[in-house]
Amino acid sequence: MILAAITALNEKNGSNKSAISKYIESSYGELPQSHSSLLTAHLARMKESGELLLIKNNYVKPGPDAPPKRGRGRPPKPKPVLPPGGVNAMSAPFLFSNLDLMDSIATIMDHFN
């Protein structure tokens, strides 16, 4: 309903909350008493999710070239690109089989005996 109202109003600088509310009331008729608070909550949710932008107290739909809204917190570090067949540091300890490990331990123990 909200996106349809903003599209139908087609205002240059976006539509404010009262204009959106009046459009929804005129289009959909009887609305519950909680319409105003529900509209406020939905506009806030849509603004937080990036579906709408709030510019000078007017709501507008973001353009197709707008960057996606980033979540809270620090973005993760980019992972290094490995060449095909490459080994990352986390899998390096598992390259040796148990037999190789046993042979290595036996060699070290023989060295101390």
C-alpha positions in Angstrom: 0.0 0.0 0.0 2.7 2.4 0.9 4.8 1.9 -2.2 1.6 2.1 -4.3 0.8 5.4 -2.6 4.2 6.9 -3.2 4.1 5.8 -6.9 0.6 7.1 -7.4 1.3 10.5 -5.8 4.4 10.9 -8.0 5.7 14.0 -6.2 9.0 15.3 -7.3 10.6 15.5 -3.8 8.8 12.4 -2.4 5.7 12.1 -0.3 5.3 13.0 3.4 3.5 10.8 5.9 0.3 12.8 5.9 0.1 12.7 2.1 0.6 8.9 2.1 -2.0 8.5 4.8 -4.6 10.6 3.0 -4.0 8.6 -0.2 -4.4 5.3 1.6 -7.6 6.5 3.3 -9.1 7.7 0.0 -8.1 4.5 -1.9 -9.0 1.8 0.7 -11.9 3.4 2.6 -12.4 2.6 6.3 -9.2 2.0 8.1 -8.7 0.9 11.8 -8.1 3.5 14.5 -4.4 2.3 14.7 -3.8 3.3 11.1 -1.5 6.2 12.0 0.7 4.2 14.3 0.8 1.3 11.9 1.8 3.6 9.1 4.6 5.1 11.2 5.9 1.7 12.2 5.8 0.4 8.6 7.5 3.5 7.2 10.3 3.2 9.8 10.7 -0.5 9.0 10.8 0.2 5.3 13.3 3.0 5.8 15.6 0.7 7.9 15.5 -2.1 5.4 16.3 0.3 2.5 13.0 0.0 0.7 12.4 3.7 1.2 14.6 6.7 1.7 13.7 9.6 4.0 14.9 12.9 2.5 13.8 16.2 4.2 10.8 14.5 5.9 9.6 13.0 2.6 9.7 9.3 1.6 11.0 8.3 -1.8 11.8 5.0 -3.4 15.5 4.5 -4.0 16.7 4.6 -7.6 17.8 1.4 -9.4 21.4 2.6 -9.2 21.3 3.2 -5.4 23.8 1.1 -3.4 22.3 -1.6 -1.2 21.8 -0.7 2.4 24.6 -2.1 4.5 23.8 -3.8 7.8 25.1 -2.7 11.2 28.6 -3.2 12.3 31.9 -3.6 10.6 31.9 -5.4 7.3 33.8 -8.6 7.1 37.4 -8.7 5.8 37.6 -9.9 2.2 39.0 -13.4 1.9 42.1 -13.9 -0.2 41.7 -15.5 -3.6 43.5 -18.9 -3.8 44.8 -20.3 -7.0 43.2 -23.5 -8.2 44.6 -26.4 -6.0 45.9 -23.9 -3.5 45.9 -24.6 0.2 44.6 -22.1 2.8 46.2 -21.8 6.3 43.3 -23.5 8.0 43.6 -26.8 6.1 47.4 -27.0 6.4 47.4 -29.0 9.7 45.3 -31.7 8.1 47.6 -32.3 5.1 49.5 -35.1 6.9 47.9 -38.4 7.4 48.0 -40.1 10.8 50.7 -42.5 9.5 52.9 -39.6 8.5 52.4 -38.1 11.9 53.2 -41.4 13.7 56.4 -41.8 11.6 57.4 -38.2 12.5 56.9 -38.9 16.2 58.8 -42.2 16.0 61.7 -40.4 14.3 61.9 -37.8 16.9 61.7 -40.4 19.7 64.5 -42.4 18.1 66.6 -39.3 18.0 66.3 -38.8 21.8 66.9 -42.5 22.6 
